[in-house]
Amino acid sequence: YKRQHSESAVRRKGPIHSRRHPVSNRSSSGGSSTRTLNTTARNFGLLGAAAIGNRLLALVLGLVLARVFGPSVYGVYTLAAAIVLVIVAVTDFGLAPYITREAAQDRDRLDASLRSLVTVRVLLAAVGLLGVAVWFALDPDSDLAQAVLILYLALSLESGFYVGAAYLQGLETMRFEALIGLVGGLVRTIGGVALVFLVDDLNYVLVWMALVAFAQAAAVVLRLRRERNRPDRVRVSPIPLRVALASSGAMMIVVVSNALILRADSIVIGAFEGSEAVGFYTAAYALVTGVQIVPWILSVAVFPVFSRTFRQDHEQLHAT
């Protein structure tokens, strides 16, 4: 009986030498850490190239708008963008970082919950659209209200693209996001610059931006459908919606705070000094804030890695 009990204990716990001298585990952890660092470096390079390219393209479009339309119209554009970005930060409800974290930690469970999370995102976007539509209905002659309404459609759709791309970020696959984001930025800038010279109306440029964002959102929807329909998917119970929204809501506080830090100055200047002052201010501010994209890219690249290793292997997390 003692011999059988001892043998069963060894089978449960593994060989004694592996418990006392886990050299193979350390080697495995080191190899895994190397692969993780290689993947992170590749994703950092892809997102970095796309983000820098998009920042330069946005700068070109902004300079053309300011040069052709003047500081007053450009100020309407940048003030509308500041207002809309704060609204979108609320209607996104922190779902992008939440989806990234859950995809990194438990992809199958997230797949079971993804439909309900997307439904919540669409409903919140519809509430935001209703709010800006009411503003436009109350003041239809306001250039700012028109710009906010059209730009909300554009940036809400673009944000939907990045919420979908957050799923792929959690899988540490960021090539799709970088490619579609950069192609969308290139098409948006070329078409926007052409419309600036062909049509003397900012709203046509904003409608073009909305169409490009719609194409990006459609592309990520098709990609997500293919990812969720993979043959090795395991059917598990979904995350309770209340739990998911409580977690994403906490993340939303950080996102909204960041949006207010970056955009509140333009909103305050617009409220007291008008859109022309905002145009002068944001033209210079855009040049100064360009370097801020580097830490943002790094955080996007390493966030899914930290989420995955925190859940699966603390030793690998410390090594990474």
N, C-alpha and C positions, 0 to 999 in steps of 0.2 A: 504493500500500500504506500509506504514512504517513497519507494523508487518510482512508482507510477505518479504520485503526487509531485515529486521533484521534476520528472520529465514533462508533465503538463505545465508546470510553472515555467520551465525553460522555453517551452513552445509559445507560451503567452508573452513572455517578456523578451524573447530573443536570446542569442548567444551572449555569454557573460562578457567575452572580449569586446563585443560590439557596444555593450552598455558602458563598460569602463573606459574604452578607448574609441570613441566615435570618430576615428580618423576619416572613414569613408563619408560620413555625413558632412564633415567640414569640407572635404574635397568637392562633394556634390554641391554644397552651398556656395563654395567659391566659384565653381563653373557656372552655376545658375546666376550668381551675381554678375559675372562677366557678360553673360548673354543679356541680362537685364540692362546693364550699362550700355551695351551695344545698341539694343533696341531703343533705349532712351535717347542716346546720341543721334540715332537715325531720325527718330520722331522730332527731336529738337531741330535738326537740320531742315526737315521738310516743312515744319510749321514756321520756322524762322524765315526760310526763303519766301513762303507764301505770305506771311504777315508783313515782311518788309516790302515785298512787291505790292501788296494791297495798300499799304500805307503810302507808298510813292504814287500809286495810281489815284488814290483819294486826294492826295496833295495836288496832283495835276488838275483833277477835276475842280477842286476848290479854287485854285488859282485862276482857272479859266472863268469860273462863275464870278469871282470877285472882279476880274479884269473887264469882262464884257458887261455884266449886269450892274457893277458898281457896289460900293460897300453897303448900301441900304438893302438891296435885294439879297446880297450875300449874307447880310446880317439876319434877314428873315429865314434863310435856309439854315444857318447854324443855330439860331435860336429855336427854330422848330425841331431840329435834330436833338438839341439838349433836352427839350421838353419830352420828346417822344422816347428818348433813351431811358429816361427815368420811369416813364409809364411802362415801357416794355420790361424793365428790370423787375417791376412789380408783377406784371402778368405772366412772366416766365416762372415765378414762384420758386426760384432756386432749383428747377428741375434739371437743368443741364449738369451742374456738379453732382447732384444726387444720382442721376442716371449713370454718370461716369463711375462713381464709387460702387454702385450696385453691380454694374456690368463687370467690374474688376473683381468683385468679391463673390458674386453668385449669379452668373449669367442666366441660368435656367429659371431661377425665381424671378429675375427681372423680366424675362420674356413673358412669363405668365401675368405680369402686372403692367406690361408696357401699354396695352390698349387703353386701360383705365387712366394711366398717367397722361397719355396723349389726349384723351378726351378732356381731362381737366385743363390741360394747356390750351386747347382750342376754345373751351368755354371762357376761360379767363381772357384770352385774346379777343373774343367776341364782346365781352364786357368792356374792355378797353376801347374797342372800336365804337361801341355804342356811346361811350362817354365823349370821345372826340367828335363824333357825328352830331351829338347834341350841341356841343360848343359851336360847330360850324353852322348848324341850323339857327342858333341864336344870333350869330354874327356872320352872315354869309358874305358880306363885303370885305371882311378882314383877310388880308393877304396871309397873315400868320395862321389863322384858323384853317384856310385852304391848304397851306403847306403842311400843317400838322396832320390833317386828315389823310392826305396822300402819302406823306412820309411815314405815318404810322403803319399803313398797309405794307409799305416797302420794308421797314425795319422789323415789323412783326413777323413777316414771312422770312426775312433773313435770319432772325433769331430762331425761328422754327427750324431752319436748316442747321443751325449750330446746336440746338437741342437734340436733333437727330444724330448729328455728328458726335455728340457726347457719348452715345452708345459705342461708337467705334473707338473713341478715345479710351473707354474702359477696357476694350480688347487690345489696347496698345497698337492699334492699326490706324494711322493718321494720314496715310497717303491720299485716301479719298477726300478727306476734308481739305487738305492742302491743295489738291488739284482742282476740285470744284470751286473752292473759295478763290483761288487765283484766277481761274478762267472766268468766273463770274465777275470779279473785279475788273478784269481786262475788258470784257464785253460792256460792262456798265460804264466804264470810263470812256471808251471809244464812242459808244452811242450817245452818252451824255454830252461829250464835247461837240459831236456833230450836231446835236439838237440845239446846243447853245448858239451856234452860228447860223443854223437854218431857221430856228423859231425863237423869236424874242419873248419867251415865256418860261419862267422857272417851273411851272407846273408840268409841262411836257417832259422835262428832265426827271422830275420826281416820279411821274407815271412810268417812264422807262426803267427807273431803278426798281419800281415795284414789280415790273414784268420779269426782270432778271432775277430778283429774289424769289419769285414764284417758280421759275425754272430750277433754281437751286434747291428749293424745298421739295419739288417733285422728284428731283434726282435722289435726294437722301431718303425719301419715302420708298422709292423702288429698291434702294440698296438695303434698307432695313427689312423689307419684306423678304428679300432673299436670305438675309442673315437669320431671321426668325424661323424660316422654313427649312433649316438645315436638317439632315436626316438623323444626326446624333442628339437632337434636342431631347432632354428628359422632361417629362410632364410632372411638374410639382405644383404645390399650392402657391397662389400669388401672395405677395406682400399685402397685408391689410392696408387699405387706402388711407385710413386714419394715421397709421404709423408712417407711411411713406410721406404724406403731406406734412406731418409734424416735423420730420427730418428735413425735407426740402424747404419748409418754411423757415427753419433756423438758418439754412444756407442763404435764403432769399434776403435775410437781414444784412448779411455781409455784402451781397451783390448790390442791393439798393443803396447801402451806405457808400460803396465805391462809386456808384453812378452819381450820387449827390455830391461827393467830393470833387469829381471831375467835371460836373455840369452845372452845379448850383451857381457858380460865378457868372456864367453866361445868362442864366435865367434872371439873376438879380440885376445885372447890368441892363438887360432888356426891359425889365420892369421899371427901372428908374431913368434910364438914358435913351431907350429906344433901340430899334434894330440896327441902325447905322453904327452906333457905338459898339454893338456886339460884333458887327462885321469887322471893324478895325481890330478889336481885341482878339477874336478867334483866329484871324489870319496870322497874327504873330504867335499866338499860343500854340497853334498846330505845329509850328516849327520846333518849339521848345520841348513838347511832350513826345517827340518821336522816339527818344531813347527809352521811354517807359515800356516799350513792347518787349524788350529783351527779358526782364524778369517775368513778364506775363507768359511768354512762350515757354520758359523753363518750368514754370509752375504747371502749365498744361501738360507738358511732357512727363513730369515726374509724379503727378497726382495719382494716376491709375496704378503706377508701380507701388507707391506707398500704400494705397488702399488694398491691393492684392496681397502684398507681403505682410501687412499688418494682420490680415485675416488668416493667412495660411502658414506663415513661417516667420516668427519674430527674429530668429537668428539671421535669416537672409535679409530681413529689414534692416537690422543693424549693420550687416556687411555692406548693403547697398548704400 
